[in-house]
Amino acid sequence: MNLVSPNQPENTGAWPNGWWVSVVAETGSTNADLLASAHNGAAHHSVLVAKFQSAGKGRLDRTWVAEPGSNLLVSLLFRFADTIERPTHQFTQMVGMAAALASKQLVQLEPQMKWPNDLLIDGKKVSGILAQGAADFIVVGIGVNVGWAPPDAVSLNAASRTAQTKPLDLLREMLSHIEALEALDPTQLHARYVKQLSTLGQEVQVEMAKQVVTGRASRVLIDGRLEVVDDSGQTHQIDTGDVVHLRAQ
């Protein structure tokens, strides 16, 4: 287990002030390690990066695997007492939005955000997020395909025709964007998220544990739920589900 020390994180001038970044060659899961560190007192804005994860997970317990050193595999700790009070889902939104903004900055290509926080390029996944936490903190883990992707996904470097980047360079820019987003109150952040979300206005299929809903994604409530209006005019409010974009309108 690679614990992030709450008092002596591995930090250099390469990172924005107030971020405590540790980089390890390999671990099972950055989320699991940072959760353990958080329970042991790790500071707000502690960050754990792994060049390789042997047991990384995405949503719905899906395996997230990348070639060693090729992609950004990172978890970030947010302590609620040290930032603006907001719904917990907004922390995942901030991290996803920051990854998209940093990608645009570095490779001149901005991924689209699919509800709730997956990033897509030309309909293929380039990033996924998994959040876990406790009463007083949340750990947000994100994997971004920077230099490598499985056959059904895409990487930033493969998709961009104008520039290339590296995982730690992407993280550095992400941290600056997260700081700017953290300064927004919940209503302001929600408005930014809605503006960046590509799901709205599209025909979608949402797969849930016991139901599949097909219809037009009409809006996202500030509590994070997606509203989908089906062909009969019924509005469904969805807390959790896998969204497939069927066609743009």
Secondary structure, DSSP 8 states (H G I E B T S, - for coil): -----SSS----TTS-TT-EEEEES-BS-HHHHHHHHHHTT--TTEEEEES-BSS-B-GGG-B----TTTSEEEEEEEEGGGS----THHHHHHHHHHHHHHHHHHHS---EEETTTEEEETTEEEEEEEEEE-SSEEEEEEEE-SS---TTB--HHHH-SS----HHHHHHHHHHHHHHHHTS-HHHHHHHHHHHBSSTTSEEEEE-SS-EEEEEEEEE-TTS-EEEEETTS-EEEESS-EEEEEE--
